[in-house]
Amino acid sequence: MTDQNEHDDPIELGEDGAKRPRGVYLLPNLFTTGALFCGFYAVIAGMNGSFEAAAIAIFVAMVFDGLDGRVARMTNTQSKFGAEYDSLSDMVSFGVAPALVAFTWSLNEAGKWGWLAAFIYCACAALRLARFNTQIGSMDKRFFMGLPSPAAAATVAGLVWWADVEQWDPSGATWLIALYVAVIGLLMVSNVLYNSGKEINLKGRISFPKMIALVLVAGFISTDPDLWLWLLFLGYTLSGPILWLKRKAA
């Protein structure tokens, strides 16, 4: 989840002296549109039974979502319009899409409890995004309060992707999957803190051994991306409650 809300939209004066918007910035909103398209495509692919394609589309949406805010800051093209558009795109790509893909893949077999689990996830994603927008500037930038919606979407989509590649039949675990999806949704609106990673200086230098390690990790993930990406985001999802329990025990 990114933000593009640093500056007001630019305005110009018309011949009558009235303020009129000049338009919207193309580059960051182009990436946001890409994320929105991926979320929409994931829904269509899921409806057609192409679950691997649907899951991959959600992961690609994450890439676009990570780029739009960075591009906006690098080019000084942040705007309130961009922030609102980004939130709406996130709702489709990381709220509606994962819920519907999970429902068409497995949860529909659980009847009303299946669609209830999908709705809980979808509603929690909306609440998470609304809370994030109201807390911008007031939270410690090192942490997110609640599981970020892109990570939640990846944790759901990763399971679907892995199961489809491995041709695993989820019918015997429908209730567990419903619980899995609902709990991930509830983690988004929890007060559990998650590391944001914003303290990492992407513009800084790193040692050559660390660079080699990053290359090796990327290569390792590429050997079986459906499994390792799912486990990576599942680990991040579990990290919040684990650290919360450690703080309580201390």
C-alpha positions as a printed Julia matrix, in Angstrom:
250×3 Matrix{Float64}:
   0.0     0.0     0.0
   1.5     3.26   -1.12
   0.6     6.91   -0.72
   0.6     9.75   -3.21
  -0.89   12.43   -0.98
   2.03   14.76   -0.32
   0.83   17.7    -2.4
  -2.46   19.18   -3.55
  -3.45   18.82   -7.17
  -2.1    21.73   -9.26
  -4.68   24.31  -10.32
  -4.91   27.05  -12.87
  -7.13   30.11  -13.24
  -9.61   30.24  -16.1
 -10.6    33.34  -18.07
 -13.37   33.97  -15.54
 -10.91   33.78  -12.65
 -12.29   30.46  -11.4
  -9.93   27.75  -10.27
  -9.84   24.72  -12.51
  -7.8    21.53  -12.16
  -5.07   21.12  -14.75
  -5.59   17.39  -14.92
  -3.88   14.39  -13.35
  -0.29   13.27  -13.43
   0.17   10.56  -16.03
   3.09    8.44  -14.86
   2.14    7.45  -11.27
  -1.52    7.05  -12.19
  -0.51    4.85  -15.11
   1.06    2.41  -12.66
  -2.05    2.63  -10.46
  -4.18    1.82  -13.5
  -1.94   -1.17  -14.18
  -2.56   -2.44  -10.65
  -6.31   -1.9   -11.08
  -6.28   -3.8   -14.38
  -4.43   -6.72  -12.77
  -7.02   -6.89   -9.99
  -9.87   -6.83  -12.5
  -8.15   -9.47  -14.62
  -7.68  -11.67  -11.54
 -11.45  -11.63  -10.92
 -12.2   -12.56  -14.54
  -9.53  -15.28  -14.58
 -10.86  -16.73  -11.33
 -14.41  -16.81  -12.7
 -13.1   -18.74  -15.7
 -11.24  -21.23  -13.54
  -7.75  -19.96  -14.44
  -6.6   -19.75  -10.84
  -2.87  -19.7   -11.51
  -3.3   -16.71  -13.84
  -5.56  -15.02  -11.29
  -3.03  -15.42   -8.49
  -0.13  -14.22  -10.64
  -2.17  -11.15  -11.63
  -2.56  -10.24   -7.94
   1.2   -10.49   -7.45
   1.79   -8.3   -10.52
  -0.67   -5.79   -9.06
   1.57   -5.65   -5.99
   4.52   -4.68   -8.18
   2.55   -1.86   -9.81
   1.25   -0.75   -6.41
   4.78   -0.56   -5.08
   5.91    1.5    -8.05
   3.21    4.16   -8.26
   4.03    5.85   -4.96
   7.77    5.64   -5.51
   7.47    7.09   -9.0
   5.24    9.88   -7.67
   7.79   10.8    -5.02
  10.75   10.56   -7.4
   9.06   12.79   -9.98
   7.4    15.08   -7.41
   3.96   14.25   -8.84
   2.1    13.33   -5.64
  -1.52   14.42   -5.5
  -4.71   13.92   -3.51
  -6.29   12.48   -6.64
  -3.48    9.94   -6.88
  -3.93    8.97   -3.23
  -7.67    8.39   -3.67
  -7.21    6.54   -6.95
  -4.53    4.36   -5.34
  -6.89    3.41   -2.49
  -9.68    2.47   -4.89
  -7.26    0.41   -6.96
  -6.0    -1.33   -3.81
  -9.57   -2.17   -2.82
 -10.12   -3.96   -6.13
  -6.72   -5.64   -6.4
  -6.15   -6.58   -2.74
  -9.68   -6.64   -1.36
 -12.25   -7.77   -3.92
  -9.98   -9.84   -6.19
  -8.45  -12.16   -3.53
 -11.85  -12.67   -1.89
 -13.58  -13.61   -5.14
 -10.7   -15.76   -6.38
 -10.66  -17.67   -3.09
 -14.45  -18.03   -3.24
 -14.57  -19.41   -6.79
 -11.57  -21.67   -6.07
 -12.79  -23.29   -2.85
 -15.05  -21.3    -0.53
 -18.18  -21.71   -2.66
 -18.27  -25.34   -1.49
 -18.77  -24.17    2.11
 -22.1   -22.52    1.27
 -23.03  -19.44    3.28
 -19.97  -19.83    5.52
 -17.76  -19.67    2.46
 -19.16  -16.42    1.14
 -19.19  -15.06    4.71
 -15.44  -15.75    5.02
 -14.85  -14.07    1.66
 -16.95  -11.09    2.7
 -15.12  -10.76    6.04
 -11.85  -10.57    4.13
 -13.25   -8.04    1.63
 -14.82   -5.83    4.32
 -11.67   -5.9     6.44
  -9.61   -4.84    3.42
 -11.88   -1.81    2.97
 -11.66   -0.92    6.66
  -7.88   -1.4     6.61
  -7.47    1.0     3.68
  -9.77    3.59    5.27
  -7.86    3.42    8.56
  -4.51    3.66    6.78
  -5.59    6.82    4.96
  -6.71    8.47    8.19
  -3.5     7.55   10.03
  -1.01    8.84    7.46
   1.5    11.05    9.25
   0.46    9.95   12.75
   1.96    6.46   12.84
   5.57    5.41   13.35
   6.8     4.88    9.79
   8.72    1.8    10.87
   5.48   -0.11   11.43
   2.06   -0.77    9.94
  -0.89   -1.19   12.29
  -2.54   -4.32   11.02
  -1.5    -6.55    8.14
  -1.04   -4.47    4.94
  -3.63   -5.35    2.31
  -1.06   -6.27   -0.41
   0.6    -8.76    1.94
  -2.81  -10.17    2.91
  -3.72  -10.56   -0.76
  -0.41  -12.31   -1.47
  -0.97  -14.7     1.44
  -4.35  -15.71    0.01
  -3.33  -15.69   -3.65
  -0.11  -17.58   -2.88
  -2.08  -20.51   -1.48
  -4.35  -20.56   -4.54
  -1.35  -20.38   -6.89
   0.54  -23.18   -5.13
  -2.55  -25.43   -4.96
  -3.33  -24.93   -8.65
   0.25  -25.66   -9.74
   0.44  -28.76   -7.54
  -3.08  -29.77   -8.62
  -4.11  -30.05   -4.98
  -7.85  -30.54   -4.48
  -9.05  -28.1    -1.78
 -12.46  -29.73   -1.36
 -11.33  -31.68    1.71
 -10.09  -28.56    3.47
 -12.78  -26.03    2.59
 -13.54  -25.13    6.2
  -9.88  -24.65    7.04
  -9.45  -22.43    3.98
 -12.51  -20.39    5.04
 -10.95  -19.9     8.47
  -7.6   -19.06    6.86
  -9.13  -16.35    4.66
 -11.23  -14.88    7.48
  -8.3   -14.74    9.92
  -6.1   -13.0     7.36
  -8.89  -10.48    6.88
  -9.17   -9.87   10.62
  -5.41   -9.39   10.91
  -5.74   -6.43    8.53
  -7.93   -4.56   11.01
  -6.1    -5.73   14.13
  -3.78   -3.58   16.23
  -0.9    -5.99   15.58
   2.19   -4.15   14.38
   4.04   -5.22   11.22
   7.45   -4.03   10.14
   7.02   -1.61    7.21
  10.56   -1.93    5.86
  10.61    1.83    5.3
  13.78    2.16    7.34
  15.63    0.39    4.53
  17.54    2.93    2.45
  17.1     1.82   -1.14
  19.35    4.65   -2.33
  22.21    3.64   -0.08
  25.1     1.29   -0.78
  25.28   -2.33    0.33
  28.25   -4.63    0.55
  29.09   -6.94   -2.33
  28.37  -10.13   -0.29
  24.89   -8.79    0.54
  24.28   -8.11   -3.14
  25.29  -11.69   -3.96
  22.95  -12.94   -1.22
  20.04  -10.98   -2.72
  20.74  -12.45   -6.15
  20.87  -15.96   -4.7
  17.59  -15.44   -2.83
  15.9   -14.17   -6.01
  17.27  -17.16   -7.93
  16.09  -19.55   -5.22
  12.57  -18.1    -5.28
  12.46  -18.39   -9.08
  12.98  -22.17   -8.86
   9.49  -22.61   -7.39
   7.83  -19.15   -7.17
   4.35  -20.36   -6.27
   5.61  -22.15   -3.15
   8.32  -19.74   -1.99
   6.34  -16.55   -2.53
   3.42  -18.03   -0.62
   5.68  -19.11    2.26
   7.45  -15.74    2.22
   4.22  -13.77    2.67
   2.77  -16.35    5.04
   5.86  -15.87    7.19
   5.36  -12.09    7.12
   1.7   -12.53    8.06
   2.65  -14.71   11.02
   5.47  -12.38   12.09
   3.04   -9.81   13.49
   1.23  -12.13   15.97
   4.53  -13.83   16.9
   6.2   -10.52   17.77
   3.05   -9.42   19.61
   3.17  -12.56   21.76
   6.87  -12.02   22.44
   6.21   -8.45   23.59
   3.4    -9.65   25.86
   5.64  -12.33   27.36
   8.53   -9.92   27.97
